[in-house]
């Protein structure tokens, strides 16, 4: 996030919070920057990673708006995803990133579980 806020030329870049997969098949939350479709990862610049975006904030204004989203008092400002439920669980985009990240690991059933949950939640609000 600091790259977008502090580095000249990155003022309009996207700050992204999503999920990465490492060469050792570790799946974890992570943040990075995207500028003109290119991933800039100042935290893990030399690692080979697969990136799955969940939440995207356009430039400094997007980050500023995201920081105004209410959060529980006991949480830090970052990661922003925690403003969308524990671990981003209330964000369909972030949940989709989690499940997509498991695909390269041969865990396609995780994707099916997400699709099933998404269909259930989509119909749960319908009047009976």
C-alpha beads as a LAMMPS data file, in Angstrom:
LAMMPS data file: protein, C-alpha beads

128 atoms
127 bonds

1 atom types
1 bond types

-500.0 500.0 xlo xhi
-500.0 500.0 ylo yhi
-500.0 500.0 zlo zhi

Masses

1 110.0

Atoms # bond

1 1 1 0.000 0.000 0.000
2 1 1 2.881 2.347 0.761
3 1 1 4.086 2.063 -2.838
4 1 1 0.836 3.630 -4.079
5 1 1 0.930 6.274 -1.372
6 1 1 4.623 7.194 -1.474
7 1 1 6.341 6.249 -4.739
8 1 1 6.104 8.758 -7.626
9 1 1 4.421 7.254 -10.675
10 1 1 2.302 4.817 -8.648
11 1 1 -0.389 7.257 -7.478
12 1 1 -3.026 5.647 -9.734
13 1 1 -1.801 2.040 -9.432
14 1 1 -4.057 -0.606 -7.913
15 1 1 -3.404 -1.829 -4.397
16 1 1 -4.590 -5.444 -4.306
17 1 1 -5.245 -7.787 -1.414
18 1 1 -5.650 -11.371 -2.424
19 1 1 -4.193 -14.831 -2.135
20 1 1 -0.844 -16.150 -3.325
21 1 1 0.508 -19.644 -3.864
22 1 1 4.248 -20.236 -3.394
23 1 1 6.420 -22.814 -5.144
24 1 1 6.125 -24.891 -1.954
25 1 1 2.326 -24.850 -2.330
26 1 1 1.779 -22.508 0.595
27 1 1 -1.495 -20.595 0.196
28 1 1 -1.738 -17.317 2.100
29 1 1 -3.210 -13.812 2.100
30 1 1 -0.984 -11.184 0.565
31 1 1 -0.980 -7.622 -0.746
32 1 1 0.659 -6.262 -3.899
33 1 1 0.476 -3.451 -6.446
34 1 1 -0.581 -3.631 -10.079
35 1 1 0.490 -0.941 -12.513
36 1 1 -0.653 -1.169 -16.133
37 1 1 -1.402 -4.879 -15.714
38 1 1 2.021 -5.669 -14.218
39 1 1 2.299 -7.056 -10.687
40 1 1 4.752 -5.173 -8.487
41 1 1 5.460 -7.062 -5.272
42 1 1 7.860 -5.160 -3.022
43 1 1 7.474 -7.716 -0.215
44 1 1 8.429 -10.837 -2.197
45 1 1 10.093 -9.435 -5.330
46 1 1 12.212 -12.491 -6.163
47 1 1 9.765 -15.274 -5.300
48 1 1 7.872 -17.243 -7.918
49 1 1 4.234 -16.835 -6.948
50 1 1 0.768 -17.310 -8.356
51 1 1 -1.438 -14.297 -7.617
52 1 1 -5.218 -14.369 -7.123
53 1 1 -6.723 -10.908 -6.587
54 1 1 -9.554 -10.525 -4.109
55 1 1 -9.989 -6.839 -3.301
56 1 1 -8.740 -4.076 -5.585
57 1 1 -8.365 -0.408 -4.659
58 1 1 -7.636 2.091 -7.435
59 1 1 -4.901 4.534 -6.519
60 1 1 -4.629 6.762 -3.509
61 1 1 -8.328 7.612 -3.581
62 1 1 -9.288 3.946 -3.530
63 1 1 -7.053 3.267 -0.560
64 1 1 -8.382 6.329 1.255
65 1 1 -11.953 5.153 0.688
66 1 1 -11.114 1.640 1.863
67 1 1 -9.599 2.974 5.080
68 1 1 -12.924 4.686 5.851
69 1 1 -14.825 1.388 5.745
70 1 1 -15.822 0.597 9.342
71 1 1 -13.881 -2.145 11.116
72 1 1 -14.052 -3.757 14.539
73 1 1 -12.145 -1.694 17.102
74 1 1 -9.814 -4.546 18.025
75 1 1 -8.449 -4.887 14.458
76 1 1 -5.459 -3.141 12.928
77 1 1 -5.942 -0.920 9.885
78 1 1 -4.333 -3.545 7.666
79 1 1 -5.134 -5.799 6.033
80 1 1 -8.167 -4.078 4.574
81 1 1 -9.774 -7.467 3.880
82 1 1 -10.621 -7.809 7.579
83 1 1 -13.167 -5.023 7.101
84 1 1 -15.075 -7.608 5.048
85 1 1 -15.496 -10.244 7.743
86 1 1 -12.816 -12.441 9.255
87 1 1 -10.208 -13.102 6.594
88 1 1 -12.392 -11.374 3.992
89 1 1 -15.083 -14.043 4.390
90 1 1 -17.932 -11.599 3.651
91 1 1 -16.423 -10.563 0.304
92 1 1 -17.449 -12.841 -2.583
93 1 1 -14.395 -11.627 -4.527
94 1 1 -11.993 -12.516 -1.735
95 1 1 -13.607 -15.887 -1.100
96 1 1 -13.354 -16.608 -4.842
97 1 1 -9.623 -15.791 -4.710
98 1 1 -9.134 -18.299 -1.888
99 1 1 -10.874 -21.071 -3.771
100 1 1 -9.197 -20.252 -7.094
101 1 1 -5.803 -20.478 -5.394
102 1 1 -6.438 -24.110 -4.514
103 1 1 -7.027 -25.113 -8.156
104 1 1 -3.306 -25.385 -9.101
105 1 1 -2.833 -27.615 -6.073
106 1 1 -5.275 -30.174 -7.444
107 1 1 -7.992 -29.262 -4.970
108 1 1 -10.698 -28.552 -7.517
109 1 1 -13.364 -29.706 -5.061
110 1 1 -12.685 -26.452 -3.178
111 1 1 -13.874 -24.512 -6.218
112 1 1 -17.029 -26.637 -6.378
113 1 1 -17.642 -26.005 -2.670
114 1 1 -17.412 -22.257 -3.312
115 1 1 -19.808 -22.483 -6.244
116 1 1 -22.262 -24.447 -4.094
117 1 1 -22.011 -21.932 -1.220
118 1 1 -22.379 -19.014 -3.617
119 1 1 -25.562 -20.498 -5.115
120 1 1 -27.011 -21.136 -1.648
121 1 1 -26.288 -17.591 -0.464
122 1 1 -27.694 -16.142 -3.693
123 1 1 -31.021 -17.884 -3.100
124 1 1 -31.118 -17.467 0.706
125 1 1 -32.472 -13.922 0.442
126 1 1 -35.319 -14.848 -1.891
127 1 1 -38.793 -14.676 -0.383
128 1 1 -40.478 -18.038 0.164

Bonds

1 1 1 2
2 1 2 3
3 1 3 4
4 1 4 5
5 1 5 6
6 1 6 7
7 1 7 8
8 1 8 9
9 1 9 10
10 1 10 11
11 1 11 12
12 1 12 13
13 1 13 14
14 1 14 15
15 1 15 16
16 1 16 17
17 1 17 18
18 1 18 19
19 1 19 20
20 1 20 21
21 1 21 22
22 1 22 23
23 1 23 24
24 1 24 25
25 1 25 26
26 1 26 27
27 1 27 28
28 1 28 29
29 1 29 30
30 1 30 31
31 1 31 32
32 1 32 33
33 1 33 34
34 1 34 35
35 1 35 36
36 1 36 37
37 1 37 38
38 1 38 39
39 1 39 40
40 1 40 41
41 1 41 42
42 1 42 43
43 1 43 44
44 1 44 45
45 1 45 46
46 1 46 47
47 1 47 48
48 1 48 49
49 1 49 50
50 1 50 51
51 1 51 52
52 1 52 53
53 1 53 54
54 1 54 55
55 1 55 56
56 1 56 57
57 1 57 58
58 1 58 59
59 1 59 60
60 1 60 61
61 1 61 62
62 1 62 63
63 1 63 64
64 1 64 65
65 1 65 66
66 1 66 67
67 1 67 68
68 1 68 69
69 1 69 70
70 1 70 71
71 1 71 72
72 1 72 73
73 1 73 74
74 1 74 75
75 1 75 76
76 1 76 77
77 1 77 78
78 1 78 79
79 1 79 80
80 1 80 81
81 1 81 82
82 1 82 83
83 1 83 84
84 1 84 85
85 1 85 86
86 1 86 87
87 1 87 88
88 1 88 89
89 1 89 90
90 1 90 91
91 1 91 92
92 1 92 93
93 1 93 94
94 1 94 95
95 1 95 96
96 1 96 97
97 1 97 98
98 1 98 99
99 1 99 100
100 1 100 101
101 1 101 102
102 1 102 103
103 1 103 104
104 1 104 105
105 1 105 106
106 1 106 107
107 1 107 108
108 1 108 109
109 1 109 110
110 1 110 111
111 1 111 112
112 1 112 113
113 1 113 114
114 1 114 115
115 1 115 116
116 1 116 117
117 1 117 118
118 1 118 119
119 1 119 120
120 1 120 121
121 1 121 122
122 1 122 123
123 1 123 124
124 1 124 125
125 1 125 126
126 1 126 127
127 1 127 128
